[in-house]
Amino acid sequence: MNKNNYTIDEILSAINELNEKKVKEDISIKKKSDYLFNSEIPKNTLKLIEEAEKNNN
């Protein structure tokens, strides 16, 4: 078993680094989910186009 002694500051720093990485990943995932099927057109734009097409028919 690996026995390392870490200070509280080192542990808190490591936790902060992990949390920052998670936030960045969450933002990246959110940005990717705004696009449909790797399309370059955002979902909300596609919905607006679909609604306009329905209204024209």
C-alpha distance matrix in Angstrom:
0.0 3.8 6.2 9.6 12.8 15.3 18.9 20.7 22.8 20.1 18.8 22.5 23.3 20.7 22.0 25.5 24.8 23.6 26.6 29.0 27.8 28.3 31.8 32.8 31.7 33.7 36.7 36.5 36.4 39.3 41.3 40.8 41.8 45.1 46.3 47.3 46.3 45.5 49.0 49.9 51.9 50.2 50.4 52.7 55.1 55.2 56.0 58.8 60.2 60.2 61.9 64.6 65.2 65.7 68.1 70.1 70.7
3.8 0.0 3.8 6.3 9.9 12.2 15.9 18.0 19.8 16.9 16.0 19.8 20.3 17.8 19.6 22.9 22.1 21.3 24.5 26.6 25.5 26.4 29.8 30.6 29.9 32.0 34.8 34.7 34.9 37.8 39.6 39.3 40.6 43.7 44.9 46.2 45.3 44.3 47.7 48.3 50.4 48.7 49.1 51.3 53.7 54.0 54.9 57.6 59.0 59.2 60.9 63.4 64.2 64.8 67.1 69.1 69.9
6.2 3.8 0.0 3.8 6.7 9.6 13.1 15.5 17.6 15.1 14.5 18.2 19.1 17.2 19.0 22.2 21.9 21.5 24.4 26.6 26.1 27.0 30.1 31.2 30.9 32.9 35.5 35.8 36.2 38.8 40.7 40.7 42.0 44.9 46.4 47.9 47.3 46.2 49.5 50.0 51.9 50.0 50.4 52.4 54.9 55.4 56.2 58.7 60.4 60.6 62.1 64.6 65.6 66.2 68.4 70.5 71.4
9.6 6.3 3.8 0.0 3.8 6.3 9.9 12.6 14.3 11.7 11.6 15.4 15.9 14.4 16.6 19.5 19.2 19.3 22.2 24.1 23.9 25.2 28.0 29.0 29.1 31.1 33.6 33.9 34.7 37.2 38.9 39.2 40.6 43.3 44.9 46.7 46.3 44.9 48.1 48.3 50.3 48.4 49.0 50.8 53.2 53.9 54.8 57.1 58.9 59.3 60.8 63.2 64.3 65.0 67.0 69.1 70.2
12.8 9.9 6.7 3.8 0.0 3.8 6.8 9.7 11.7 9.9 10.1 13.7 14.6 13.9 15.9 18.6 18.9 19.4 21.9 23.8 24.1 25.5 28.0 29.2 29.7 31.5 33.8 34.5 35.4 37.6 39.4 40.1 41.4 43.9 45.8 47.8 47.6 46.3 49.3 49.3 51.1 49.0 49.6 51.2 53.7 54.6 55.3 57.5 59.5 60.0 61.3 63.6 65.0 65.6 67.5 69.6 70.8
15.3 12.2 9.6 6.3 3.8 0.0 3.8 6.6 8.1 6.1 6.6 10.1 10.9 10.5 12.6 15.1 15.5 16.4 18.7 20.4 21.1 22.5 24.8 26.1 26.8 28.6 30.7 31.6 32.7 34.7 36.4 37.3 38.7 41.0 43.0 45.2 45.2 43.8 46.7 46.5 48.2 46.0 46.7 48.2 50.6 51.8 52.4 54.5 56.5 57.2 58.3 60.6 62.1 62.8 64.5 66.7 68.0
18.9 15.9 13.1 9.9 6.8 3.8 0.0 3.8 5.3 5.2 6.4 8.7 9.9 10.8 12.6 14.3 15.5 16.9 18.6 20.1 21.5 22.9 24.7 26.2 27.4 28.9 30.7 32.0 33.3 34.9 36.7 37.9 39.2 41.3 43.5 45.9 46.2 44.8 47.5 47.1 48.6 46.3 47.0 48.2 50.7 52.0 52.6 54.5 56.6 57.4 58.4 60.6 62.3 63.0 64.5 66.8 68.2
20.7 18.0 15.5 12.6 9.7 6.6 3.8 0.0 3.8 5.4 5.1 6.1 8.4 9.9 10.5 12.2 14.2 15.4 16.4 18.3 20.0 21.1 22.5 24.4 25.8 26.8 28.7 30.3 31.5 32.8 34.8 36.2 37.2 39.3 41.7 44.1 44.7 43.4 46.0 45.6 46.8 44.3 44.9 45.9 48.5 49.9 50.2 52.1 54.4 55.1 55.9 58.2 60.0 60.6 62.0 64.4 65.9
22.8 19.8 17.6 14.3 11.7 8.1 5.3 3.8 0.0 3.8 5.4 5.1 5.9 8.5 9.8 10.4 12.2 14.2 15.2 16.3 18.3 19.9 20.9 22.5 24.3 25.5 26.9 28.6 30.1 31.4 33.0 34.6 35.9 37.7 40.2 42.7 43.4 41.9 44.3 43.7 45.0 42.5 43.4 44.3 46.7 48.4 48.8 50.5 52.8 53.8 54.6 56.7 58.6 59.3 60.6 62.9 64.5
20.1 16.9 15.1 11.7 9.9 6.1 5.2 5.4 3.8 0.0 3.8 5.5 5.1 6.2 8.7 9.9 10.6 12.4 14.3 15.4 16.6 18.5 20.1 21.3 22.7 24.4 26.0 27.2 28.7 30.4 31.9 33.2 34.7 36.7 38.8 41.3 41.7 40.1 42.7 42.2 43.8 41.5 42.4 43.6 46.0 47.4 48.1 49.9 52.0 52.9 54.0 56.1 57.8 58.6 60.1 62.2 63.8
18.8 16.0 14.5 11.6 10.1 6.6 6.4 5.1 5.4 3.8 0.0 3.8 5.4 5.1 6.3 8.7 9.9 10.7 12.4 14.3 15.5 16.7 18.5 20.2 21.2 22.6 24.6 25.9 27.0 28.7 30.6 31.7 32.9 35.1 37.3 39.6 40.0 38.7 41.4 41.1 42.6 40.2 40.8 42.0 44.6 45.8 46.3 48.3 50.5 51.1 52.2 54.4 56.1 56.7 58.3 60.6 62.0
22.5 19.8 18.2 15.4 13.7 10.1 8.7 6.1 5.1 5.5 3.8 0.0 3.8 5.4 5.0 6.2 8.6 9.9 10.5 12.2 14.2 15.3 16.5 18.4 19.9 20.9 22.6 24.4 25.6 26.8 28.7 30.3 31.3 33.3 35.8 38.2 38.9 37.6 40.1 39.6 40.8 38.2 38.9 39.8 42.4 43.9 44.2 46.1 48.4 49.2 50.0 52.2 54.0 54.7 56.0 58.4 59.9
23.3 20.3 19.1 15.9 14.6 10.9 9.9 8.4 5.9 5.1 5.4 3.8 0.0 3.8 5.4 5.1 6.2 8.7 9.9 10.6 12.4 14.3 15.4 16.7 18.5 20.0 21.3 22.7 24.4 25.8 27.3 28.8 30.3 32.1 34.4 37.0 37.7 36.0 38.4 37.8 39.2 36.8 37.8 38.9 41.2 42.7 43.4 45.1 47.3 48.3 49.2 51.3 53.1 53.9 55.3 57.5 59.1
20.7 17.8 17.2 14.4 13.9 10.5 10.8 9.9 8.5 6.2 5.1 5.4 3.8 0.0 3.8 5.4 5.1 6.3 8.7 10.0 10.7 12.4 14.4 15.6 16.6 18.4 20.2 21.2 22.6 24.5 26.0 27.1 28.6 30.8 32.8 35.2 35.5 34.0 36.7 36.3 37.9 35.7 36.5 37.9 40.2 41.5 42.2 44.2 46.2 47.0 48.2 50.3 51.9 52.7 54.3 56.4 57.9
22.0 19.6 19.0 16.6 15.9 12.6 12.6 10.5 9.8 8.7 6.3 5.0 5.4 3.8 0.0 3.8 5.4 5.1 6.2 8.6 9.9 10.6 12.4 14.4 15.3 16.4 18.5 20.0 20.9 22.5 24.5 25.7 26.8 28.9 31.3 33.6 34.1 32.9 35.5 35.3 36.5 34.0 34.6 35.8 38.4 39.6 40.1 42.1 44.2 44.9 45.9 48.2 49.8 50.5 52.0 54.3 55.7
25.5 22.9 22.2 19.5 18.6 15.1 14.3 12.2 10.4 9.9 8.7 6.2 5.1 5.4 3.8 0.0 3.8 5.4 5.0 6.1 8.5 9.8 10.5 12.3 14.2 15.2 16.6 18.4 19.9 21.0 22.7 24.4 25.6 27.4 29.8 32.5 33.3 31.9 34.2 33.6 34.8 32.2 33.0 34.0 36.4 38.0 38.5 40.2 42.5 43.4 44.3 46.4 48.2 49.0 50.4 52.6 54.2
24.8 22.1 21.9 19.2 18.9 15.5 15.5 14.2 12.2 10.6 9.9 8.6 6.2 5.1 5.4 3.8 0.0 3.8 5.5 5.2 6.2 8.7 10.0 10.7 12.4 14.3 15.6 16.6 18.4 20.1 21.4 22.7 24.4 26.3 28.4 31.0 31.5 29.8 32.3 31.7 33.2 31.0 32.0 33.3 35.5 36.9 37.8 39.6 41.6 42.6 43.8 45.7 47.4 48.4 49.9 51.9 53.5
23.6 21.3 21.5 19.3 19.4 16.4 16.9 15.4 14.2 12.4 10.7 9.9 8.7 6.3 5.1 5.4 3.8 0.0 3.8 5.5 5.1 6.2 8.7 10.0 10.5 12.2 14.4 15.3 16.4 18.3 20.1 21.0 22.4 24.6 26.7 29.0 29.4 28.0 30.7 30.5 31.9 29.6 30.3 31.9 34.2 35.3 36.1 38.2 40.1 40.8 42.1 44.3 45.7 46.6 48.3 50.4 51.7
26.6 24.5 24.4 22.2 21.9 18.7 18.6 16.4 15.2 14.3 12.4 10.5 9.9 8.7 6.2 5.0 5.5 3.8 0.0 3.8 5.4 5.0 6.2 8.7 9.8 10.4 12.4 14.2 15.2 16.4 18.5 19.9 20.9 22.9 25.3 27.8 28.6 27.5 29.8 29.5 30.6 27.9 28.5 29.6 32.2 33.5 34.0 35.9 38.1 38.8 39.8 42.1 43.7 44.4 45.9 48.2 49.6
29.0 26.6 26.6 24.1 23.8 20.4 20.1 18.3 16.3 15.4 14.3 12.2 10.6 10.0 8.6 6.1 5.2 5.5 3.8 0.0 3.8 5.4 5.2 6.3 8.7 9.9 10.7 12.4 14.3 15.4 16.7 18.5 20.0 21.6 24.0 26.7 27.7 26.1 28.2 27.5 28.7 26.3 27.3 28.4 30.6 32.2 32.9 34.6 36.7 37.8 38.8 40.8 42.5 43.5 44.9 47.0 48.6
27.8 25.5 26.1 23.9 24.1 21.1 21.5 20.0 18.3 16.6 15.5 14.2 12.4 10.7 9.9 8.5 6.2 5.1 5.4 3.8 0.0 3.8 5.5 5.2 6.2 8.6 10.0 10.6 12.3 14.2 15.4 16.6 18.3 20.3 22.3 24.8 25.3 23.6 26.1 25.7 27.2 25.1 26.1 27.7 29.8 31.0 32.0 33.9 35.7 36.7 38.1 40.0 41.5 42.6 44.2 46.1 47.6
28.3 26.4 27.0 25.2 25.5 22.5 22.9 21.1 19.9 18.5 16.7 15.3 14.3 12.4 10.6 9.8 8.7 6.2 5.0 5.4 3.8 0.0 3.8 5.4 5.0 6.1 8.6 9.7 10.4 12.2 14.2 15.2 16.3 18.5 20.7 23.0 23.7 22.5 25.0 25.0 26.1 23.7 24.2 25.7 28.2 29.2 29.9 32.1 34.0 34.6 35.9 38.1 39.6 40.4 42.1 44.2 45.5
31.8 29.8 30.1 28.0 28.0 24.8 24.7 22.5 20.9 20.1 18.5 16.5 15.4 14.4 12.4 10.5 10.0 8.7 6.2 5.2 5.5 3.8 0.0 3.8 5.4 5.0 6.2 8.6 9.8 10.5 12.4 14.3 15.2 16.8 19.5 22.1 23.4 22.1 24.1 23.7 24.5 21.8 22.5 23.6 26.0 27.5 28.0 29.9 32.0 32.9 33.9 36.0 37.7 38.5 40.0 42.2 43.7
32.8 30.6 31.2 29.0 29.2 26.1 26.2 24.4 22.5 21.3 20.2 18.4 16.7 15.6 14.4 12.3 10.7 10.0 8.7 6.3 5.2 5.4 3.8 0.0 3.8 5.4 5.2 6.2 8.7 9.9 10.7 12.4 14.3 15.7 17.9 20.7 21.7 20.0 22.0 21.2 22.5 20.3 21.5 22.8 24.8 26.3 27.4 29.1 30.9 32.0 33.3 35.2 36.8 38.0 39.5 41.3 43.0
31.7 29.9 30.9 29.1 29.7 26.8 27.4 25.8 24.3 22.7 21.2 19.9 18.5 16.6 15.3 14.2 12.4 10.5 9.8 8.7 6.2 5.0 5.4 3.8 0.0 3.8 5.4 5.0 6.1 8.5 9.8 10.5 12.2 14.4 16.2 18.6 19.2 17.7 20.2 20.1 21.5 19.3 20.2 22.0 24.2 25.1 26.2 28.3 29.9 30.7 32.3 34.3 35.6 36.7 38.5 40.3 41.7
33.7 32.0 32.9 31.1 31.5 28.6 28.9 26.8 25.5 24.4 22.6 20.9 20.0 18.4 16.4 15.2 14.3 12.2 10.4 9.9 8.6 6.1 5.0 5.4 3.8 0.0 3.8 5.4 5.1 6.1 8.6 9.9 10.5 12.6 15.0 17.4 18.6 17.7 19.8 19.8 20.5 17.8 18.2 19.7 22.3 23.2 23.9 26.0 28.0 28.6 29.8 32.1 33.5 34.3 36.0 38.1 39.5
36.7 34.8 35.5 33.6 33.8 30.7 30.7 28.7 26.9 26.0 24.6 22.6 21.3 20.2 18.5 16.6 15.6 14.4 12.4 10.7 10.0 8.6 6.2 5.2 5.4 3.8 0.0 3.8 5.4 5.0 6.2 8.6 9.8 10.9 13.5 16.5 18.1 16.7 18.3 17.6 18.3 15.6 16.6 17.8 20.0 21.5 22.3 24.0 26.0 27.1 28.3 30.2 31.8 32.9 34.4 36.3 38.0
36.5 34.7 35.8 33.9 34.5 31.6 32.0 30.3 28.6 27.2 25.9 24.4 22.7 21.2 20.0 18.4 16.6 15.3 14.2 12.4 10.6 9.7 8.6 6.2 5.0 5.4 3.8 0.0 3.8 5.4 5.2 6.2 8.6 10.2 11.8 14.7 15.7 13.8 15.8 15.3 16.7 14.6 15.9 17.8 19.5 20.6 22.0 24.0 25.4 26.5 28.1 29.9 31.2 32.5 34.3 35.9 37.5
36.4 34.9 36.2 34.7 35.4 32.7 33.3 31.5 30.1 28.7 27.0 25.6 24.4 22.6 20.9 19.9 18.4 16.4 15.2 14.3 12.3 10.4 9.8 8.7 6.1 5.1 5.4 3.8 0.0 3.8 5.5 5.1 6.1 8.8 10.5 12.7 13.6 12.6 14.9 15.2 16.2 13.9 14.4 16.6 18.8 19.3 20.4 22.8 24.2 24.8 26.5 28.7 29.7 30.7 32.7 34.6 35.8
39.3 37.8 38.8 37.2 37.6 34.7 34.9 32.8 31.4 30.4 28.7 26.8 25.8 24.5 22.5 21.0 20.1 18.3 16.4 15.4 14.2 12.2 10.5 9.9 8.5 6.1 5.0 5.4 3.8 0.0 3.8 5.4 5.1 6.5 9.3 11.9 13.9 13.2 14.7 14.6 14.8 11.8 12.1 13.7 16.2 17.1 17.8 20.0 21.8 22.5 23.9 26.0 27.4 28.3 30.1 32.1 33.5
41.3 39.6 40.7 38.9 39.4 36.4 36.7 34.8 33.0 31.9 30.6 28.7 27.3 26.0 24.5 22.7 21.4 20.1 18.5 16.7 15.4 14.2 12.4 10.7 9.8 8.6 6.2 5.2 5.5 3.8 0.0 3.8 5.5 5.4 7.5 10.9 12.8 11.4 12.3 11.6 12.1 9.6 11.0 12.7 14.4 15.7 17.1 18.8 20.3 21.6 23.1 24.8 26.2 27.6 29.2 30.9 32.5
40.8 39.3 40.7 39.2 40.1 37.3 37.9 36.2 34.6 33.2 31.7 30.3 28.8 27.1 25.7 24.4 22.7 21.0 19.9 18.5 16.6 15.2 14.3 12.4 10.5 9.9 8.6 6.2 5.1 5.4 3.8 0.0 3.8 5.4 5.8 8.5 9.6 8.1 9.9 10.1 11.3 9.5 10.6 13.2 14.7 15.1 16.8 19.1 20.0 20.9 23.0 24.8 25.6 27.0 29.1 30.5 31.8
41.8 40.6 42.0 40.6 41.4 38.7 39.2 37.2 35.9 34.7 32.9 31.3 30.3 28.6 26.8 25.6 24.4 22.4 20.9 20.0 18.3 16.3 15.2 14.3 12.2 10.5 9.8 8.6 6.1 5.1 5.5 3.8 0.0 3.8 5.3 7.0 9.0 9.0 10.5 11.4 11.4 8.9 8.6 11.2 13.4 13.4 14.5 17.2 18.5 18.8 20.6 22.9 23.7 24.7 26.9 28.6 29.7
45.1 43.7 44.9 43.3 43.9 41.0 41.3 39.3 37.7 36.7 35.1 33.3 32.1 30.8 28.9 27.4 26.3 24.6 22.9 21.6 20.3 18.5 16.8 15.7 14.4 12.6 10.9 10.2 8.8 6.5 5.4 5.4 3.8 0.0 3.8 6.7 9.8 9.6 9.6 9.6 8.7 5.6 5.8 8.0 10.0 10.7 11.9 14.1 15.5 16.4 18.0 20.0 21.2 22.4 24.2 25.9 27.4
46.3 44.9 46.4 44.9 45.8 43.0 43.5 41.7 40.2 38.8 37.3 35.8 34.4 32.8 31.3 29.8 28.4 26.7 25.3 24.0 22.3 20.7 19.5 17.9 16.2 15.0 13.5 11.8 10.5 9.3 7.5 5.8 5.3 3.8 0.0 3.8 6.6 6.1 5.8 6.5 6.2 4.6 5.5 8.8 9.6 9.4 11.6 13.9 14.4 15.3 17.6 19.3 19.9 21.5 23.6 24.9 26.1
47.3 46.2 47.9 46.7 47.8 45.2 45.9 44.1 42.7 41.3 39.6 38.2 37.0 35.2 33.6 32.5 31.0 29.0 27.8 26.7 24.8 23.0 22.1 20.7 18.6 17.4 16.5 14.7 12.7 11.9 10.9 8.5 7.0 6.7 3.8 0.0 3.8 5.5 5.3 7.8 7.2 6.7 5.8 9.6 10.3 8.7 10.8 13.7 13.7 13.7 16.5 18.4 18.4 19.8 22.4 23.6 24.3
46.3 45.3 47.3 46.3 47.6 45.2 46.2 44.7 43.4 41.7 40.0 38.9 37.7 35.5 34.1 33.3 31.5 29.4 28.6 27.7 25.3 23.7 23.4 21.7 19.2 18.6 18.1 15.7 13.6 13.9 12.8 9.6 9.0 9.8 6.6 3.8 0.0 3.8 5.3 8.8 9.5 10.0 9.6 13.4 13.7 11.7 14.0 17.0 16.4 16.2 19.3 21.1 20.5 22.0 24.9 25.7 26.1
45.5 44.3 46.2 44.9 46.3 43.8 44.8 43.4 41.9 40.1 38.7 37.6 36.0 34.0 32.9 31.9 29.8 28.0 27.5 26.1 23.6 22.5 22.1 20.0 17.7 17.7 16.7 13.8 12.6 13.2 11.4 8.1 9.0 9.6 6.1 5.5 3.8 0.0 3.8 6.5 8.6 9.6 10.6 14.2 14.1 12.9 15.8 18.2 17.5 18.1 21.2 22.5 22.3 24.2 26.8 27.4 28.2
49.0 47.7 49.5 48.1 49.3 46.7 47.5 46.0 44.3 42.7 41.4 40.1 38.4 36.7 35.5 34.2 32.3 30.7 29.8 28.2 26.1 25.0 24.1 22.0 20.2 19.8 18.3 15.8 14.9 14.7 12.3 9.9 10.5 9.6 5.8 5.3 5.3 3.8 0.0 3.8 5.3 7.4 8.9 12.1 11.2 10.0 13.3 15.3 14.3 15.3 18.4 19.3 19.1 21.3 23.8 24.2 25.2
49.9 48.3 50.0 48.3 49.3 46.5 47.1 45.6 43.7 42.2 41.1 39.6 37.8 36.3 35.3 33.6 31.7 30.5 29.5 27.5 25.7 25.0 23.7 21.2 20.1 19.8 17.6 15.3 15.2 14.6 11.6 10.1 11.4 9.6 6.5 7.8 8.8 6.5 3.8 0.0 3.8 6.4 9.3 11.8 10.3 10.3 13.8 15.0 14.2 16.0 18.9 19.3 19.6 22.1 24.1 24.4 25.9
51.9 50.4 51.9 50.3 51.1 48.2 48.6 46.8 45.0 43.8 42.6 40.8 39.2 37.9 36.5 34.8 33.2 31.9 30.6 28.7 27.2 26.1 24.5 22.5 21.5 20.5 18.3 16.7 16.2 14.8 12.1 11.3 11.4 8.7 6.2 7.2 9.5 8.6 5.3 3.8 0.0 3.8 6.5 8.4 6.6 6.7 10.2 11.1 10.6 12.6 15.2 15.6 16.2 18.7 20.5 21.0 22.7
50.2 48.7 50.0 48.4 49.0 46.0 46.3 44.3 42.5 41.5 40.2 38.2 36.8 35.7 34.0 32.2 31.0 29.6 27.9 26.3 25.1 23.7 21.8 20.3 19.3 17.8 15.6 14.6 13.9 11.8 9.6 9.5 8.9 5.6 4.6 6.7 10.0 9.6 7.4 6.4 3.8 0.0 3.8 5.6 5.4 6.5 8.9 10.2 10.9 12.6 14.6 15.7 16.9 18.8 20.4 21.6 23.4
50.4 49.1 50.4 49.0 49.6 46.7 47.0 44.9 43.4 42.4 40.8 38.9 37.8 36.5 34.6 33.0 32.0 30.3 28.5 27.3 26.1 24.2 22.5 21.5 20.2 18.2 16.6 15.9 14.4 12.1 11.0 10.6 8.6 5.8 5.5 5.8 9.6 10.6 8.9 9.3 6.5 3.8 0.0 3.8 5.4 5.1 6.3 8.8 9.9 10.6 12.4 14.4 15.4 16.6 18.6 20.2 21.6
52.7 51.3 52.4 50.8 51.2 48.2 48.2 45.9 44.3 43.6 42.0 39.8 38.9 37.9 35.8 34.0 33.3 31.9 29.6 28.4 27.7 25.7 23.6 22.8 22.0 19.7 17.8 17.8 16.6 13.7 12.7 13.2 11.2 8.0 8.8 9.6 13.4 14.2 12.1 11.8 8.4 5.6 3.8 0.0 3.8 5.4 5.1 6.3 8.8 9.9 10.6 12.4 14.4 15.4 16.7 18.6 20.4
55.1 53.7 54.9 53.2 53.7 50.6 50.7 48.5 46.7 46.0 44.6 42.4 41.2 40.2 38.4 36.4 35.5 34.2 32.2 30.6 29.8 28.2 26.0 24.8 24.2 22.3 20.0 19.5 18.8 16.2 14.4 14.7 13.4 10.0 9.6 10.3 13.7 14.1 11.2 10.3 6.6 5.4 5.4 3.8 0.0 3.8 5.4 5.1 6.3 8.7 9.9 10.6 12.4 14.4 15.4 16.7 18.8
55.2 54.0 55.4 53.9 54.6 51.8 52.0 49.9 48.4 47.4 45.8 43.9 42.7 41.5 39.6 38.0 36.9 35.3 33.5 32.2 31.0 29.2 27.5 26.3 25.1 23.2 21.5 20.6 19.3 17.1 15.7 15.1 13.4 10.7 9.4 8.7 11.7 12.9 10.0 10.3 6.7 6.5 5.1 5.4 3.8 0.0 3.8 5.4 5.1 6.2 8.6 9.9 10.6 12.4 14.3 15.5 16.9
56.0 54.9 56.2 54.8 55.3 52.4 52.6 50.2 48.8 48.1 46.3 44.2 43.4 42.2 40.1 38.5 37.8 36.1 34.0 32.9 32.0 29.9 28.0 27.4 26.2 23.9 22.3 22.0 20.4 17.8 17.1 16.8 14.5 11.9 11.6 10.8 14.0 15.8 13.3 13.8 10.2 8.9 6.3 5.1 5.4 3.8 0.0 3.8 5.4 5.1 6.2 8.6 9.9 10.6 12.4 14.4 15.7
58.8 57.6 58.7 57.1 57.5 54.5 54.5 52.1 50.5 49.9 48.3 46.1 45.1 44.2 42.1 40.2 39.6 38.2 35.9 34.6 33.9 32.1 29.9 29.1 28.3 26.0 24.0 24.0 22.8 20.0 18.8 19.1 17.2 14.1 13.9 13.7 17.0 18.2 15.3 15.0 11.1 10.2 8.8 6.3 5.1 5.4 3.8 0.0 3.8 5.4 5.1 6.2 8.6 9.9 10.6 12.4 14.6
60.2 59.0 60.4 58.9 59.5 56.5 56.6 54.4 52.8 52.0 50.5 48.4 47.3 46.2 44.2 42.5 41.6 40.1 38.1 36.7 35.7 34.0 32.0 30.9 29.9 28.0 26.0 25.4 24.2 21.8 20.3 20.0 18.5 15.5 14.4 13.7 16.4 17.5 14.3 14.2 10.6 10.9 9.9 8.8 6.3 5.1 5.4 3.8 0.0 3.8 5.5 5.1 6.2 8.7 9.9 10.7 12.7
60.2 59.2 60.6 59.3 60.0 57.2 57.4 55.1 53.8 52.9 51.1 49.2 48.3 47.0 44.9 43.4 42.6 40.8 38.8 37.8 36.7 34.6 32.9 32.0 30.7 28.6 27.1 26.5 24.8 22.5 21.6 20.9 18.8 16.4 15.3 13.7 16.2 18.1 15.3 16.0 12.6 12.6 10.6 9.9 8.7 6.2 5.1 5.4 3.8 0.0 3.8 5.5 5.1 6.3 8.7 10.0 11.0
61.9 60.9 62.1 60.8 61.3 58.3 58.4 55.9 54.6 54.0 52.2 50.0 49.2 48.2 45.9 44.3 43.8 42.1 39.8 38.8 38.1 35.9 33.9 33.3 32.3 29.8 28.3 28.1 26.5 23.9 23.1 23.0 20.6 18.0 17.6 16.5 19.3 21.2 18.4 18.9 15.2 14.6 12.4 10.6 9.9 8.6 6.2 5.1 5.5 3.8 0.0 3.8 5.4 5.1 6.2 8.7 10.2
64.6 63.4 64.6 63.2 63.6 60.6 60.6 58.2 56.7 56.1 54.4 52.2 51.3 50.3 48.2 46.4 45.7 44.3 42.1 40.8 40.0 38.1 36.0 35.2 34.3 32.1 30.2 29.9 28.7 26.0 24.8 24.8 22.9 20.0 19.3 18.4 21.1 22.5 19.3 19.3 15.6 15.7 14.4 12.4 10.6 9.9 8.6 6.2 5.1 5.5 3.8 0.0 3.8 5.4 5.1 6.3 8.9
65.2 64.2 65.6 64.3 65.0 62.1 62.3 60.0 58.6 57.8 56.1 54.0 53.1 51.9 49.8 48.2 47.4 45.7 43.7 42.5 41.5 39.6 37.7 36.8 35.6 33.5 31.8 31.2 29.7 27.4 26.2 25.6 23.7 21.2 19.9 18.4 20.5 22.3 19.1 19.6 16.2 16.9 15.4 14.4 12.4 10.6 9.9 8.6 6.2 5.1 5.4 3.8 0.0 3.8 5.4 5.2 6.5
65.7 64.8 66.2 65.0 65.6 62.8 63.0 60.6 59.3 58.6 56.7 54.7 53.9 52.7 50.5 49.0 48.4 46.6 44.4 43.5 42.6 40.4 38.5 38.0 36.7 34.3 32.9 32.5 30.7 28.3 27.6 27.0 24.7 22.4 21.5 19.8 22.0 24.2 21.3 22.1 18.7 18.8 16.6 15.4 14.4 12.4 10.6 9.9 8.7 6.3 5.1 5.4 3.8 0.0 3.8 5.5 5.4
68.1 67.1 68.4 67.0 67.5 64.5 64.5 62.0 60.6 60.1 58.3 56.0 55.3 54.3 52.0 50.4 49.9 48.3 45.9 44.9 44.2 42.1 40.0 39.5 38.5 36.0 34.4 34.3 32.7 30.1 29.2 29.1 26.9 24.2 23.6 22.4 24.9 26.8 23.8 24.1 20.5 20.4 18.6 16.7 15.4 14.3 12.4 10.6 9.9 8.7 6.2 5.1 5.4 3.8 0.0 3.8 5.5
70.1 69.1 70.5 69.1 69.6 66.7 66.8 64.4 62.9 62.2 60.6 58.4 57.5 56.4 54.3 52.6 51.9 50.4 48.2 47.0 46.1 44.2 42.2 41.3 40.3 38.1 36.3 35.9 34.6 32.1 30.9 30.5 28.6 25.9 24.9 23.6 25.7 27.4 24.2 24.4 21.0 21.6 20.2 18.6 16.7 15.5 14.4 12.4 10.7 10.0 8.7 6.3 5.2 5.5 3.8 0.0 3.8
70.7 69.9 71.4 70.2 70.8 68.0 68.2 65.9 64.5 63.8 62.0 59.9 59.1 57.9 55.7 54.2 53.5 51.7 49.6 48.6 47.6 45.5 43.7 43.0 41.7 39.5 38.0 37.5 35.8 33.5 32.5 31.8 29.7 27.4 26.1 24.3 26.1 28.2 25.2 25.9 22.7 23.4 21.6 20.4 18.8 16.9 15.7 14.6 12.7 11.0 10.2 8.9 6.5 5.4 5.5 3.8 0.0
